[in-house]
């Protein structure tokens, strides 16, 4: 799993690439504050090597809680900028800071 950030100089956004190695999974998505926790908006594409990948534009100068949904299971990003306890979920969420 990994996160890559690319800041756009001409706009106040950051293009974030999410990658998840899940060869045995049939579907994966990234859900969080930036897409209203909607798996359809955060769907990741499966590559031939079994990695799921997607690029999303998010407003910069902000922090977003997020998780991956891999075949219905919620998974944190181990390389997240930080982690935050979420009362609603009853668990920690990954945090992306841009």
N, C-alpha and C positions, 0 to 999 in steps of 0.2 A: 504494500500500500504506500502511496506517496501523494504529495501535494506539490504542485509547481505553480508559482505566482509570476505573472507577467504584467507589470504596470503599463498602462496606456498613457503616454505623455499628453496626448491631445484631449483626453477625456478623464473625468474623475472616477474611473473604473479600473478594476484589476481583473484580468483574465486568469481564472484559476483552473488548472488541469488536475482532475482527480483520477487516480489510477488504483485499481484493486485487482490483485491476483486471486482469482477464484475459478480455477479451471473446471471444477465439477459443478459450478453453479449454472443455472439456466438464465437467471436475470439478476441485475444489480442496479442500484440507484443511489444517489446521494440526496439526502433530504436535510433541510435545515431552515433557519430563519430567513435565508435569502430566497427560498422558493415555497414558503408557507408549508413546509414539511410534506410536500406533495411528490410522491414517488414518480408520477407520470412526468412532472416537469424536470425531475432530476435523473431520468433514465440514462444509464451508461451503456455504451456500445461494446459488444464483446469482440475482441480482436482474435486473430488466428492462434496466438500463443496462449489464449485463455485469460488474458487480462481484460478487465472492463475499464473503459476510459471515457471521459467526457470533459468538455471545456465549458465553463460558465462565467459570465461577466457579472461581477458584484461591485457595488459601490465601495470605493476605498475610504480609508479613515474610519473603519468600523470593525466590530467583532461579531462573528456569527457562530451560533451553536449549530452543530450538524452531526449526523451519523450516516453510515452506509446501511442500506437495506439489501442484504444478499439472500435471495430465495426466502424472503419474509423475516429473516433474523436481523435484528439491529446490531451493528458492529461499530466500535469506535475506530478512529484513525490513530494508530500508535505514534505517528509523527506529527500529530496536531500541535499547534502553537501552545495550547494549554487544555485543561479539562475543567468543566464546571458542573457542579451538582445541579440537577434539575428536579424540582419537587414534583412536577407533573409526571415526568417519566419515572421518577423514583430511582434514578441512576445518573451517572456522570455522562455528559455529552462532550464530544470533541469541540474545540473552539478554533476557529480560523480568524486570524487577525490580519487585516489588510490596510 
